[in-house]
């Protein structure tokens, strides 16, 4: 937190209040400080001069025009559940919070689509479409409080991706307020369409740097069957990695395939006061589900169970009890809160080719030893997207520094294994330097050219993803 | 064809010959005329001053630098199977043909990906990966001769899309030579990744207007089971449309769902000298497949058969004989060649919400009556992507004019039904004015801003998709 007082432009605030109403423009630092940061402890932040809560597209346009006229940057923000600092405020900016734009405008069951505002909470959308027998797949860990707008901005993933893809695979079209305040409508309501550049997918994952999304048309899928679940415990992470490779190689597509290392299992068992059935000495637990239903699910999971045993699993069992499946998933989702038993956590997000998962886990153990901190690994084994999570003492600047070193070493390891520095959390304000390493000079130049073309004054989320110079 | 002689720049040709070798630079108009056009009769074309055949990325870079230095535009081209004029030459341009870059560089079965050059023929890739038990889904009608580069540039679809999506859903990363000759590498080899803007999907479907794709990393799927097939014949197209809507609504996802109207069935039966079993008086034939295998396929197709009968089908039957399924598909794919029995054809490519298919077919019949030409409708009912095809006498300028009118009226109808002017064939040089109508002024301006940012001198495929001014 800075001790310098944040510059405030009274004419800007006056115009924002005139457009949105005084109750939609917050300036009290005790309140606005709550909007400085998302959930990533390492990213820089600043004090916003105002936090605004527009209720509709027209109000967003007015905020954009006002901020553009005053040369004040805008940081778009949903629920603040992000893990990259993409929604962190910059000093003196206006934070534009979309949570009041939370209407589900339409569910067209016959064409399997929904039209929503960005502030809709992921879980609320899932529940609403489920009533129509439909399914919105993207399910980031924070799905019970994150917003669709944040999911769109980071191109969020989740546990579903191995079978159903990431957020951009479920987006048909967007409304976006551009830097000049004009409203751009991208995409369409049809399943297919190639009229023009794919602007929809350019804006998805652009981390609020190109415009403010005010509406999205989302593709829905048929609601799958209640899943059956297979759990397998391995004595070595290498064996677990072999099992993942073989499952992929055999052409089995589970609806979920999660991995937890021994430390993750231990933390969750302590936190939830339950046993996950991995047994003593297990180095890794693999949780797989199939939502194909009936005989197809039984066949898929029997094949997975056999592959696990063939790859050296100490035990493997399958259940078609949905309650048991839910408990196992709840355990997997409890890894991060469970780590708070030990201290603060810092979660990474590398994605590697699926054949390299075991090497990544082994490398993380080595990095943990080197920095003297616990690194817990869990992740989406089915697509190689792993979340090595570093535990540190939040009151120790030395431990924080070592955590940062481990964080960077994990990114370097991910790149060395042919992976990427972020599978689903985004670059934000914490991995900008790493993005340059991944993209190279031509890629960075291309990014800057697009940003400058669409946002010539760097109005939107400046300094997120990459710096303009 | 123009009667003015095409301007030729000798220094340009000399430098191209020095870089590529004389046998890779064709200038004889008798030969280069064969590279003026793709398969769309209505799009404008021009005479290229040279047609070049680079063998690798470095040679593409040299062509780009040379043309940029001489201010001569480049029109990238694959096999020329396109249906939008996107690959049509402009007067005095250099046509860059990618067919000599036809190596499959890598098949990584464990990570389910392939790395290919753009000139690889779609069918060759399908065959090569099938040997590894893998599947490359995109299957445009021209799959036995179109190239992956053309598929990427138009974001091609095919019969597979209802279950497996379009080309962009199978692309992980690209190598692209930019307007300054630099090589941009987009994307990654991992399944997921959100590091930076989704440049991969920006270039896919950009119709060669932003750069030349010289390599692609493609995601593969497990090879599905041999499909079983259901055919249903309907007395009215409205009933067929109802069946499609109900199939979608019931959450059934066939691996293929094609529709042919009576005129399409008649043409194919005459052409192939066989009966498709629709019976006399059938107004529409629906062909559905499931590749889920065994019991799952039987369950899906039994449900589809029942929905068809409930929706008023006169007959419906299911076969799990792969040979019979292949024959039916071959019949569906034979619609366009079959139409040559009647004259020249001009195929449209509108995509409408799946609930509006029957209205589209009825509207096409009305348009056919109005212009006095036969309009045959077939298409990908599962995703609403329809190909109304106009038959005309190629020697009659009056019929060509009426065909053009019908072509435009179908586009207007598609937009009026909430659809798009192109589901999979691209805008090219034939639907530029329609793109403006679909995008609106803000969308068009955004397209121009991106094009100008990446290709400031309008080097690549000028006048395709949209005009810069």
Interface residues (C-beta under 8 A of the other chain):
Chain A: X108 X109 X110 X111 X112 X133 X134 X154 X155 X157 X161 X162 X165 X166 X168 X169 X178 X182 X183 X184 X185 X186 X188 X189 X190 X191 X192 X193 X194 X195 X196 X197 X198 X199 X201 X202 X204 X205 X206 X221 X222 X223 X245 X248 X249 X250 X251 X252 X253 X292 X294 X295 X296 X351 X352 X353 X354 X355 X380 X383 X384 X385 X418 X419 X420 X421 X422 X423 X424 X425 X426 X427 X431 X435 X438 X439 X440 X442 X443 X445 X446 X447 X449 X450 X452 X453 X454 X465 X466
Chain B: X108 X109 X110 X111 X112 X133 X134 X154 X155 X157 X161 X162 X165 X166 X168 X169 X178 X182 X183 X184 X185 X186 X188 X189 X190 X191 X192 X193 X194 X195 X196 X197 X198 X199 X201 X202 X204 X205 X206 X221 X222 X223 X245 X248 X249 X250 X251 X252 X253 X292 X294 X295 X296 X351 X352 X353 X354 X355 X380 X383 X384 X385 X418 X419 X420 X421 X422 X423 X424 X425 X426 X427 X431 X435 X438 X439 X440 X442 X443 X446 X447 X449 X450 X452 X453 X454 X465 X466
